[in-house]
């Protein structure tokens, strides 16, 4: 049984649920469907008569709109269930919710705090489950990032991506990708903010990619194709309560024009959003001609469409 295959039902819980060849195939499919939608053609409706149930234990802009709009554009119907609609794992056990929703819907997307809630939905449900984000990882975001890099740089394979910031769930999915797809990934963070050590070790041990953890931004970004940022304190994870002390730890890790000068003229900027301009990145970088931020945000929908097409066999 593979990580994404629970009791015979394929799900997308971690980006390394699929191998490199499958990821290439998904990126190609995402590009094809993106081009079709951009042309104005609305005759491709593989989700006609199907329903997507979207569980949100935490709020979202891009995740909700990209899933709901994408599923609608391909002919399907999406249902939004917010934090007060279910009470995942509180008002009702996750395993019960999974079995009930599976009887009404063709596919489930969940954006949760605890990663175990997502795993339980997949174990006890009988329809595919898509990971819309947990505190541990965010595979749909990295699939969108991969599509964006492929579009901007010609290919993803072999590219150097330097993430500057906290070793969080975004980094964990980059590490999962590096375990199955050949890239050069560097997590550059302050000491004490490193990503999960066992996941880092497994990614390095796979021998597929070059994977590093660095504490010196100016050195880490040299020759980078992408510098990638995220907020230093996640509102959803309760890190805002740490306040000023957390921000002080990230002194010297701001993504600015000096950092891009150290990287070289080939380097582009990415950020998963939302951003706190003036903290983890400057407004100048965010609005620069080498920023891919909004192309990256759009690609959430196209990458997720490809994932759901695969899971539903369309």
N, C-alpha and C positions, 0 to 999 in steps of 0.2 A: 504494500500500500504506500503510495507516494504522499508527500505532505498535502497535496491538493486533492487527493482522492479519498473521500470519506464514505465508507459503506457503499461504494460503487457510484457515488455522485461526485463528479468533478467540480471543484471549487477553485477560487483564486484567493489564497490566503497569504502567500508569500511569493515574491517575484521569482524565487528559485524553485517554485512548483513546476516550472517549465525549463527546458534546456535552451541552449543558445540558438539552436535551429528553430525552435518554436517561437522564441522571442523575435527572431528575424521575420518569421512568417507573420506574426501579429503586427509588427511594425509596417510591413508591406500592406497588410489588410487595412490598417488604420489610414495609411496614405491614400489607398484606393477609395475608401468610403469618404474620406475628407474631401477629395477631389470631386467626387460625385455630388456631395452636398453643396460644395462651392459653386458647382455648375448650375444649381437651381433645380436639378432633377430630384423629384420627390416620389418617383415610381418604385424605388427600392424600399420595400416595407417588410423585411423579414420578421419583424416582431409583431406583425398584425395578429390581433387576438390574444397577445401575451401580456402579462402583468408583472411589473417590477415592484417589489415592496422595498422601500427605503427606510431603514431604521437609523435614527439619529439620537444617540445618547448625548452628543455634544453638538453645538451649532456649527453651521458651515455656510459659506457663500458658494465657492466654486464646486464643492462636491455635490450639493443639492442641485444646483442649476445645470451642471454638466451632465449628471446622470438623468435627470428628469427630461431635459431638453433632448439629449441624445436618444433616449429610448422612444420619445414621442416622434422625433424626426424619422425614425426607422419603423414607425407604424404601431408602436406599443403604448401601453398606459402605465404610468408610474404613480404609486401611492406613497405619500410622505407620512411617516410616523415620528413625531418629535419626542423629546425627553418626557413630556407629561402624558403622552398617549399610551405608553407601555410601562415604563418603570422597569427597564431591562434588568433582570436578576434581583429586583427588589419587590415590586408589587406582584410579579409573577416570575416563576423560575424560567431561565433562559431555555432550558430543554423543552419546556411546555410551549413556550412561544414559538420555538423552531418548528415543532410538529404541527401547530395550528396554522402558522403562516404558510407552510409548505402545501397545505391542502387548498389554499386560495390562490397562490401565486406560482409563477413559473421560475422566478429567480429572486434572490434576496440580496440587497446591498446593506451593509451595516457599518456605521461609523461609531465606534465605541471607545470607552476608556480602557477597560481591562481587555487584554488580548484573549484571555480565556473565554470571555463572552462570545467572541467571534468564533473561536474553535468549537464551543458548545453548539452554536447555531449550525455549524457545518456537520458536526457529529450527529446531532439529533434530527436535523432537517432532512428532507428527501429531495430538495431542489438545490441547484448551485448557489453558493454564497460567495459574494465578492467583498473583499476587504476594502472599505472606504476610508480607513484609517483606524489605527489603535495607538495606544501609548507606546507600543513596541515598534510598529513599522507602518509604512504607507506605500504599498507596492503600486497602486494606480498612479500616484504622483510620479514615481520613477519611470513607469512606462511612458507617461506623457513627456517626461524629461528626455528619455531616450529618443522618442520621435522628434522632439525639437532639435536635439543635437544632430541627428541624422539629416534633418532638413537644412540646418545652418552650416554644418561642417562636411556634408557629403556622406559621412558614415559615422557610426558610433564606435565601431571596433577600433581598439588601440588608442582612443582619445584619452587625454589626461584631464580628469575632472578633480578640481580641488575644492572641497567643501570647507568653508571657514566659519566656525561657530561652535555651537554645542553639539556633542555627539548624541543626537536624539533619534527619533523614529525615522526621519528622512535618511540619516546616515545608515541606520540599520538596513534599510531597503537597498541602498547603494551597495552595502557589503554583500547582501544576498545576491544582487545582480552580478557583482564581481566574482562570485563563486561559480557562476555558470556562463559568463559572457566576458570575453577578453577586453578589459579596459585597464587604465591606470588610475586608481582612485586613491586620493589622499584626504584624510580627515584632519584638518588643522584646527586644534582647539586648545584652550588653556588647560593646564594640568589640573586634573580632578574632574574634567568634563568629557573624558574619553567615552567612546561608544562601548557597548557590551563586549567585554574582553573575550568571552568564549566565541561569540559570533565573528569577531575580528580574526581570531586564530583560525577558525574554520574557513573563513574566506581566503586567508593567506595560504592555508594548507591545501586548498583545492588546486593550486598551481595554474589556475586559469588566467589570473590577472596579477598585476602588481598592486599591492595594497599596503598603504602606509598610514601611520598616525604620526602627526607632526605637531610641534608647539611653536613653530616660527613661521608666521605667514609669509614674510618676504622671501624666505628660502623655499617654502612649500610651493609657491605659485610659479616658480620659474619654469617656463616652457608650457604652462597650462593652456589647454584649449578652452576650458570653462572654469570660471570662478563662481561658486554657488553659495548663496547665503540663505539664512533663515533667521527668525527672531531669536534673540538671546534668552528670552523668558517666555514660555508658552502660557497664554492666558488659560487655555483649556486644562493644562496639567497643573494649574495652581502655582506656577513658578513666580507669578507676579507678586505673590506675598513675600518673596525673598527680597524684593525691592532693590535698593541701591547697592547692596553688597554683591548681588549677582552681576550687575552691570559693571561694577568695579573690576571683577575678575576677568572681564572681556576687554579691558583696556589694551589697546594695541592690536585688536582683532577686527577693527572696522574695515569694511571693503570700500576703498576709495581709489582715486585716480593714481595715487602713488603705488598702490598694490598692483594695479593694472600695468603701470609702467614697468614694474619688476617682472610681470608675467610675459610681456611682449605684445606686439601689435595684433597677433592672431587671436588673442583671448577675448572671450565673450562672457557676458554676465547673465546668470540665471538666479531666480529666487522663487520659492514655491508659494509665497504669499500666505497670509497678509504680512506686510512689511512695516517696520517702524523706521521710516526714513530719518536719517540723522543719528541713528544708533548703529545697527549692524551694517548699514550701507548708507552712503551719501546720496542725496537727491541727484547730484550730478551724474553718478554712476547709474542710478535707477533710470534716468531719462536719457541716457547716452545712446548713440547710434549702435553701440555694440551690446545693448541690452536686449535680451530675448524674453523678457518677463511676460509680456502679454501674449506673445505667440505660444509660449509655454502654458499659460493659463488656458488658452483656447484648446490646446492639444489634450487637455484632460478629457474633454468630451470624445475626441476621436480615438484616443487610446482605449478608453473605457468601452466605447462601442465595439472595438475589435475584440476586447476581452469577452464581452457578453455574447457576441456572435460566435466565438469559439465555444463558450460554455453551453450555449443553447443549440449548437450544431447547425447553425445557419450559414 
